[in-house]
Amino acid sequence: MLAYDNAYSEFTFGDYVAPSIFEVADIKKDAVIEFHSLSKTFCMTGDRIGFAVGHADAVRGLGKAKENIDSGVPVYIQKTAEIALRSYRDSRKPKEVQAVADEYSKRADALVSALNAIGLRANKPKGTFYVWVNIKHTRMGCMEFAKKAIVEGVAITPGTAFGEYGHGYMRFAVTQPTDRIKEAVERLGKIVSG
Ligand SMILES: Cc1ncc(COP(=O)(O)O)c(C=O)c1O
């Protein structure tokens, strides 16, 4: 089975639409299951609710496994999630979801331009609330960079937290308002300029 985690599909910028795994040509549809979380799309982090889409046998199998390892999501949360999902009336994002995506887009713009201004080369991604930044030219490893940032009161995830290919990269999150993002990057200026 290929389990595809598409938690950020709704937080895309401009005209970009995040594809579903089921759009991949020639995919063996009965061997794929796609997961979504309401944590991001509806800011329901902590409510522990999401959904899976796929071949009936795969979804049934998932249900059987879940039934035996946990006790399910409280009914009032399920009802809330139902109302949230019903706000999708067609293929467009509901205005509440669009507003959150627009806010992340603005914050990503602010972060990218602030990082470039202090000499860190950053590009805006097509979506999500993360910006990955290559810091190899600073000659600091990502753990060293993360530690120095913490001393300045800024938390950034070192790329190696995600595996060996994360070496030389930092993952910034735009989960704080724009003024806080600008302040954080200002503090990082000290680290980058030595
Ligand atoms: C890619 C990705 N998938 C899933 C999750 C977790 O979602 P949930 O809150 O539903 O466990 C996260 C949370 O950070 C995520 O980044």
The ligand as a Gaussian input file, in Angstrom:
#p B3LYP/6-31G(d) Opt

LIG

0 1
 C        2.664000      16.525000       6.606000
 C        1.873000      16.366000       7.870000
 N        0.978000      15.372000       7.962000
 C        0.246000      15.187000       9.085000
 C        0.412000      16.006000      10.173000
 C       -0.336000      15.731000      11.437000
 O       -1.653000      15.983000      11.372000
 P       -2.574000      15.606000      12.613000
 O       -2.647000      16.815000      13.495000
 O       -3.876000      15.256000      11.987000
 O       -1.952000      14.452000      13.310000
 C        1.306000      17.042000      10.139000
 C        1.439000      17.920000      11.313000
 O        2.301000      18.687000      11.551000
 C        2.066000      17.249000       8.952000
 O        2.958000      18.245000       8.873000

